[in-house]
């Protein structure tokens, strides 16, 4: 297990134990090239630690989310996906016509965040968003978003 020093330091600094299960979950999320679901993490960790329980995966992901180590995003498939928070800050455009997914940078939302703060006194958490609509190709086909 390679681990991730930020995760280990954060967990230890807050008094959490570095259990083998937690370290395997860290490795699964951190090692994923793309977003990863709890089920995918479960199957990956279960191969290394057959006694792992899916509830342990969910509890650990919830802890990591609270500690801002991972982000959680609903990409519209009825389940959420996780991504290591410091890997990159990006968001998603998801086409409701063809299902295509396009990542876009955090900087695109900077003016929205500033407007919300100035106009409404609201500090928005725009850490990881999925926006649904239609891609250019589907719009050209006359599709209408749900």
N, C-alpha and C positions, 0 to 999 in steps of 0.2 A: 504494500500500500504506500503510495507516494505521499498522500495527504496534501494539505494546502496550508501553508504556514499561517495565513491570515485567519483561516477557520480555526486552526488549532490554538492560536494565540487568543482569539476572541472567546472561544469556548472555555479554555483554561482560565483566562482572566476574569471570567464571570462565574467561575466555580463549577463549571460543567465538566463531567468526566469525559475523557477521550476514549470511549468504548470502541472496540473493534467494529461494531455495527455502525456507529456514527462515522468513523473514519472511512468505511467502505461506501457509505452514502455520499460523503464528501467527494471521494474519488469518482463515483459514478456521475455525479452532477458536474463536477469540475472537468472531468475527462470527456464529457459529451461535446461533440462538435456543434450540435444543434440543441434545441430545447428538448427536454426529456420528461416523460410522464412518470408518475409514481409507480405505475405498473412496470414500465421499462426498467426503472431503478430496482424494483423488487426482483424482477427476473435476473438482472445482472448480479445483484448482491446474493441472491439465493444460490446461484452457481458457486459462490465462494463460501457462503455460510448458510447451509441448508435449513438451519433452525430459525432463520429470520421470519418475522411475522409482518404482514402488510401494514398492520397498525403501527408497528415500530417505524416503518418508512414514513407514514403520514405524520406521526408525532414528531419525528426528527425534522422533516421538511417544514412543519409548522414552526418549530423552534428556530431553524435556520432563517425562515422568513421574518420572524420577530426580531432576530439579531441582524437583519438586513444583509445576510450572506447570500441569499438567493432571492430571485424575483419569481413571481407566480403570474402566469398569463393564461387567460382563457382564449384559445385560438378558434373557438367556435365549433369544436367537435364533440362537445359534451364532457370534456375533461380538461383539466388544467395541465400546463407544462411548466417546468422549472428551468431556470438558467442561472448560472453563477453570476452574482450581481456585479462583480468588478471586472468581468471579462469584456463587456462592452455595453454601453448604454444605447439601446435602440428600441424601436417600436415596430409595429407591423400593420400593413394594409392588407386586408383579407377580402378577396373578391367573393361575393355571395353568388356569383354566376358560375364561375369555373373553379373556384376554390384556390386560386393562386395566392401566394403569400409573398409580399415584398417587405423587406426591412427598410426602415428609414431612421436617420440619425436623431438624437435627442435635440440637437440645435434647432430643428424644424419647429419644435414646440416652445422654444424659449419665449417668443413674443406672446403666446397664449398664456404661459405661466405668469409673465410680467403683467399682462392685462388683468388677469384674475386677481393678482395681488393688489394692483393699484385701484381698480374699479370696485372690487367687491371685498377687499381686505381678506382674501382667501388664499392661503398657501396650499396650492394643489400638489399632490404627490403624483408626479408624472414619471414615475420610475420605469414603468414598463406597460405600454398600452397596446391594445389591438383595436384597430378601427375597421369597421365593416362597410362595404359599399360595392361598387362595380369597377373593374379595371377598364382601361380604354377599349380593349377588344370587345368585352361584353357590352359596353355602352353602345359600341358601333353595331352590335347585333340587335339593339333595341330592347335589351333586358332591363327590367325594372327591379331595384333592390327590394327585398322583403321587408 
